[in-house]
Every structure is written in structure tokens, then in C-alpha cells.
Amino acid sequence: MSLSLFQSELRTGQDVVNTRQRGRHIAQVLGFEGQDQVRIATAISEVARLAASQANGHIEFLLEESQSPALLVLVRAPSSTEGLVSGVPPAAPRPGPALAPAQRLMDRVSLRMEGEGWLVLELAHRLPRAAPPALVLQSLRSELERQRRSNAVDELSRQNEELLRTLEELHARKAEVDRLNRELEETNRGVVALYAELEEKAEALRRASDMKTRFISNVSHELRTPISSVVNLSRLLLDRLDGPLNDEQEKQVTFIRKSGEALQELIDDLLDLAKIESGRSEVLPTRFSVGELFGSLRGMLRPLKVNEGVALVFDEPKGLPELHTDERKLSQILRNLISNALKFTPRGEVRVSAAPGPRGTVEFSVSDTGVGIAPEDQERIFEEFVQVEGPHQQGVKGTGLGLPLSRRLAELLGGSLLVESQKGQGSTFRAWVALDYTQRQKPLGDDEPVEPEEPRDASRPRTVLLVDDDEVVRYLLKRLLADASLQFREATTGVEGVRLANQLHPSAIVLDLSLPGMDGFEVLETLRRERTTRDIPVIIHTSRSLTEQERGRLLPHVMGILSKSGLTRDAAFDLLQRALSGPERRS
């Protein structure tokens, strides 16, 4: 229950000044300390200025009477006011950058839609002690009402009288004024020094953030290759390429593979977050339909169902045009949302749907009948490494990176990600992405013709040269690509790889990009420049996440690109057979 104390219009700058004064007076009567009075008055002044910028705002002060009484300020303003709303304004808008000062100064700042084109902004600050008696509140309301009804002439006359008295006091106390001026100058110098110190600390924080991002990226890259080797070697053992396993051995190797895949997923999420934070995450738009996207997700996610009593339902998309955006990133957002919903839904269904959104967007929703999320946790779940404690977490594993990464990816694709939930009644995650991502780039390598090669001599021994500085990776490739008609030679550096290529004239080369000294790009350029090696098919085998520019440098000159994470025998063997069987060059 709330008790209204005062309300007025916000149309001019004078209204903003009066509102600040009244806000501080109200805070004083309600028992706030001097510092809190300044905080509340400053926050109210900032918000009132925004509302008055279009000459049709409104403000109301209320006392929120509950177990924790609070001063509540409601400001009504047009939704078009610059900076109020962050991202696409759906039914539950998020505070924009202009409200950042108020968010720091008040206990609670929230937005809600009211009618068409209007927003209501709520600012709340808990009272330091119990609410004043009703008699005091009535006196405060009467005083504020008298102030509002006073006309401009009375106010001007009162101000003139106060000014005369102030001038008399100033003349009488000139020495004191001089002293105060000197103190003020010293204070100003202190403030300037403080701002310089704050700027220095902010710069140090920015450098620390950059160092953290680089550290995560570098460490993740270093971990990727050995973890990929662990996963692929365990798959090799489970495929019985080196003989049978007994039941206990199969169980142990399966545990190793699952642990490696969990680490691999964590590293991939960390790398994606690091790329987004550093601004290096590229959007590679392609054209596809929502039906095609749902079809691939349906087959991919059905095995993930944790509980047999949960149905995974994809609604048939209707009336949606073809999308032009990054399909991999959009699929990653939906995979994270669906897998989370399946984890926390003991029975019922998880429903995935798509519909046209506002301002040229598509709205994807993932609804479940699961445990739900408490209101106080609905923003925390989008913080990195945060997991809500509770009995529903038992037996459910996760890193706390899926939802933060999904929100960052949605914003990268021109939209946003929000949640609507009630404890015990399920949740609905809504993701908006741009229907047509405008930064469209021309596919690389499409206009370059491929010259036909001379047919290979079938009687020539088929030697495959493996150029990689990691012994485990070379061993894994030899085991995956084992064939009676192939012989393998190895090189641990780029220089040695070029030398052996000229000496052996191998039928194919499998080349890593991250080599000591002469890297894979330089090796490839050297091979293509020399007449004796330019026609040898090259397959790139790397753990790096290639940029579009790097792929553009590679694709016209290589048979294909294999990722060390998720490498399978079928993919590797198929690409090698294409390299050995003919002149066709495909990525």
C-alpha cells in the first residue's frame, strides 16, 4: 500500500529545480541522513530532467508502506525519450544508459510500459527507520501543497527579500566569505585531483579487463589442443581401433571422454565471451529459414532430454521470411536456452516458437513448465559464472556461462534476451535478433576460378606428410587415417615441412597453423610459390578459431579445414580421400 505525498507536472527547467528541492525536503522529513538526501535529490533531478526534456512529464512522490517502508518516486515520460530504454523495447523494457546514475544512487530502478508510447519509471529508496507518524506526514503534504499553490509573484518577492538579507550578511562578513572562497578553491583542487585519480583507476581497470580477456583467450587456446587430443583419443579407444575393451575399461574411457567434452564446452564458451568483450567476434550472415533452423535443432537436442516425462515441442513457424544473419550464433543461443529448459523441467514440456518481432526483428521464445526463477534472481542469471542455489541444482551441471553468452550474442545480432518467470510455474526466455543483419559481406573466394590439375600417377606411392609440433596430434591423425595404401612422414616445424615437401613430393599434406617460427600461413605461401610443391593438396588441421579474413587467405589454396576440437574419423578420412583422388578443391 502506498501513500501519495505530492505530485506535479514536469515541463520546464524551473519544474526540475523545484522537484529537486521538494525531493530533498521530503527525504529530510522521512528521516534520511544528509548524504542520502543528496543522493535522492540528485537521482530525482536526473530523471526529472529527462522527463521534462519533451515538456510533458509527470512526477509523484509516495510513501511505500510495507514491512520495509520506502520512498517511492514515479515518473511518467514518453517512451521516445532518449536513453531511457536499452535495446529493443519489449513488454518488459530494461533501463537504458541515461538511467545509470539513478541506478547507482537508488536502491531500485525499474521501467514498465503504460499505454501506447508511455513509460513509467519507478525509483525507490528504503527508509533508514520506521515511517514518520501520520500527523507528520499530513503536515508535510499540507506544506508541499501550499508551496505548489503559491504564485510566481509571491515566490519572487520572497526570493528578493532573502537576497537582500543575504547581501547584508555578505557585506557584514566579507572576511569570512574570503576564507570560504579559499577553502572552496582548495576543495576544487582536491576534486580535480580526485577526478584524475578516478580516471587513472578507471584506466587501470580497463587495462586489467583487457589483460583478463587476453589471458582467457591465450589460456583457452593453449588448452584447446591437449583437451581435443584427450577427447579424440578416447573416441578412438571407444571405436575399438586398437582392440576390444572390457566393460570396466569402456566405462572409464567414457568418463574420460565426457569430462573432456565438458572442458571443451567450457573453453569454447570462454573464447566466445573473450571475443565479444574484445570486439573481435565476427558476424558471418547467411540466408536460411526458421524451419531449417528448427529442424537441425530438433535432431541435435532430442538426446539431451534429462527426464523422460518432458516433451520437446517445436511450433511450426508461419509467415516468417528468410533470415539473413549468423546461423551458427543464433543456433548457439537457442541451444543454450533449450538445454537449460530441459535441465530444470522435471515434467511437462519445453516449447520453442518464433514470430515476427518489433522493428525488423524475429522473436524466438523458449517456454518450459519447470521450476521457475525467483524475481530477485532473474537478472543475476545473466551474470558470468552465477548459478542460483537450490534443490533443483542437485545433479545438474553447468558453468554459469550459457545465459551470459546468449545475451551477448543476441545483442551482437542486433537484439536482446529477456526472461519472464514465476517460481514454480516455469519460465519463458525471449530472444530478439535482427531479421536482416545489415553488415553483409561478400563470400570469400567465390570469384576465383580453379585451374584443373594434371591427373595423378596411380602407381606413385601415396605419402601423407603431417606438419604439426604436437606429438599427440600427429599420433592421433595416423591412427584415424590409418590405411594400408598410405605411409606417413612427420615434420615438427614449418621449415622442416617445406624441406620434406620438396624432397618427398607427398600425395597430400596435413598442416597445422600454429607452428613455432615459420607458421602455417607462411608454409602454405612457400609451397604455393614453388613449382615443385604448388600442386600438392593441403588440408589445414587447427585448433584456432579462424576469422573470415584468415579463411579467405586459406580457402582458395587448400582442400579443406579440419578443427582439432570435434575431429571424427569419418570427416578426416573423407577429406583426405578427396585430396588423394582428384584435382577438385573444396572447403
ABEGO torsion letter per residue (X at the ends): XBBBABBBBBABAAAAAAAAAAAAAAAAAAGBBAAAAAAAAAAAAAAAAAAAAAGABBBBBBBBBBABBBBBBBBBBBAABBGABBEBBBABBBBBAAAAAAAAABABBBBBBBEBGBBBBBBBBBBABBBBBAAAAAAAAAAAAAAAABBAAAAAAAAAAAAAAAAAAAAAAAAAAAAAAAAAAAAAAAAAAAAAAAAAAAAAAAAAAAAAAAAAAAAAAAAAAAAAAAAAAAAAAAAGAAEBBBAAAAAAAAAAAAAAAAAAAAAAAAAAAAAAAAGABBBBBBBBBAAAAAAAAAAAAAAABABAABBBBBBBBBGBBBBBBBAAAAAAAAAAAAAAAAAABABEBBBBBBBBBBGGBBBBBBBBABAEBBAAAAAAAABBGBBBBEAAABGBBBAGAAAAAAAAAAAAAGBBBBBBBBBGAEBBBBBBBBABBABBBBBBGAABBBBBBBBBBAABBBBBBBBBABAAAAAAAAAAABBAABBBBBBABAAAAAAAAAAAGBABBBBBABBBEBBAAAAAAAAAABAAAAABBBBBBBABBBBAAAAAAAAAABAEBBBABGBBAAAAAAAAAAAAABABBBX
